Amino acid sequence: MKVNEDNYIKELRNRNEKALDYVIDNYGWIIKSIVGKHLYGLHSVQEECINDILLGIWNNINSFDESKNEFKNWVAGICKFKCIDYKRKYLKDLQHENIDDLNISEDGVESKNLENELSNEVESLLGCLKEKDRNLIYKLYVDEMDINEISNEYGMKKEVIYNRLSRAKKRIKDILILIIEEVLSMKNNIYSLLNEANMDLDEYKKEDFNDIEKESLKKNIRKSIKKSRKQNVGKKIIAAAAIIAVLVGMSFGNTGAYAISKINLFSESISSFLGIERNLEDYSTVINKSVMDNGVNVKLNEVILDDNELLISTNISSDRILKDYECWNGEMTLYINNKKVKFTGASGDIKNLDSNTTQEVLEYDLESIKDIDLSGDLNMKIIFSKMAVNYQDDINGTWKFEFKTNGDRLKIDTKTVKLDNEFNIENGNKYILEKYTGNALGHKIYGKIINNSTERGTYAILLKGHDDLGNKVIFDLTRGTKDEFLLKYENVLVGNMSEKASKLILTPYAVKMPEKSGKEPGFDEYEKVGDEFTINIK
């Protein structure tokens, strides 16, 4: 189907990458014009920001509401939002740069713009204070006057100044908490809010990508789509984080020298993090609670109970600067209705949100309590006892979270199909497919293994094929024991499964894993081990 002005939004929602090509060809000028103005002088991040904007459009097109706004205004809002985010990252990176290594333009235009934007935000926040207290804040933190100089200028005792500053800081902290709670309680993400954006495009000098640049953008965005790297952060929190970075010394609670600017208060939703296009709000329990211990902050974002699996989203952060290959790991114990859940396995995904913060979405296996009734409201307790970076340099502590959750709604909305398909692999083991389940969270196939093998070695299996609409389908091995296995649909590799699909036509494949550590086999190295079969999912 040819993509045009009448169908490009529909085709974007249908995950047609040619529709994104159409956006680059016809609306790319908006992106280049806005990024060129707001990231003037920051040429090193412009390309990354532009790619991030296109990824934001692709991953969040279902948030666009044509009844509320024009597409070009929505795109312009995303551009402005992303530019603010990249300026924030730039300012944060400056804290760790050697000044001799910085490449700052002589006219200093961008530095001045950044300074002015932060100044406006600070003035807005300080408007909640009395004039005298506001002046004290400026003298101490902006003009960097000594406390003795301020005492002499105002004729105040130092103890009085400290008391006034303490009250002023508490007032600002209370305002910031309200802002943050407001953002975290919003059900709509930033892309839905941008339907209200009213951008004046006439204020931007119109620039467009040339043909070579457009082809490069199309190539790069396809790579990014495959990696499924998305960001979903709140604009108000970004502004708050920038303000806090200026007002040195402010923190939440009794956290000692740990600065709040090191805590990443935003995170991706589970659906966004895992590349799921469906809305999971009806099934998610949002926690948004943070616990600090031994200089490490753990924030429990949300959980979703999916039958025999609990999805847990957490942020872990500290003032430690993480290298590119480093990320935080936590050791946790789960209790359901005061019963400790024996750990039998987990999978998931992990990535760094910034240089201090790691977000993880853990898919925690509940097979050890499969005979326990998990219907209704459940009392949950998660206790982290150890934190580490790349499983080294352990930090012991207690990060405890208690809450209630309920998986009944997702269970009702889950389609289950009994299966009776089997195949044998090279070592003699028989794999029996027992059931398929599908819901808003994803698609799974469960099975058991009859172990007939006397051969040493490990094998991996997968199911490849297509749906009745012709779309590619892959179910990959997620977890397995000597007796059981679980295959999950690979939405990151082949895109989200179409809601219109009614049948899956699949063929089993297997490969022997390397006996010594090495490169994991690619999907093209798997060999067919059984006949094609069909699952009716509607």
Buried (B, 14 or more C-beta within 10 A) or exposed (E): EEBEEEBBBEBBEBBBBEBBBBBBBBBBBBBBBBBBBBBEBBEEBBBBBBBBBBBBBBBBBEBBEEEEBEBBBBBBBBBBBBBBBBBBBBBBEEEEEEEEEEEEEEEEEBBEBBEEBBEEBBEEBBEEBEEEBBBBBBBBBEEEBEBEEBBEEBEBEEEEBEEBBEEBBEBBBEBBEEBBEEBBEEEEBBBBBBBEBEBEBEEBEEBBBEEEBBEEBBEBBEEBBEEBBBBBBBBBBBBBBBBBBBBEEBBBEEBEEBBBBBBBBBBBBBBBBBBBBBBBEEBBBBBBEBBBBEBBBBBBBBBBBBBBBBBBBBBBBBBBEBEEEBBBBBBBBBBBBEEEBEEBBBBBBBEBBBBBBBBBBBBBBBBBBEEEEBEEEBEBBBBBBBBBBEEEEEBEBEBBBEBEBBBBEBBEEBEEBEBEBBBBBBBEBBBBBBBBBBBBBBBBBBBBBEEEBEEEEEBBBBBBBBBBEEBEBBBBBBBBEEEBBBBBBBBBEBBBBBEEBEBBBBBBBBBBEEEEEEEEEEEEEBEEBBEEBEBEBE
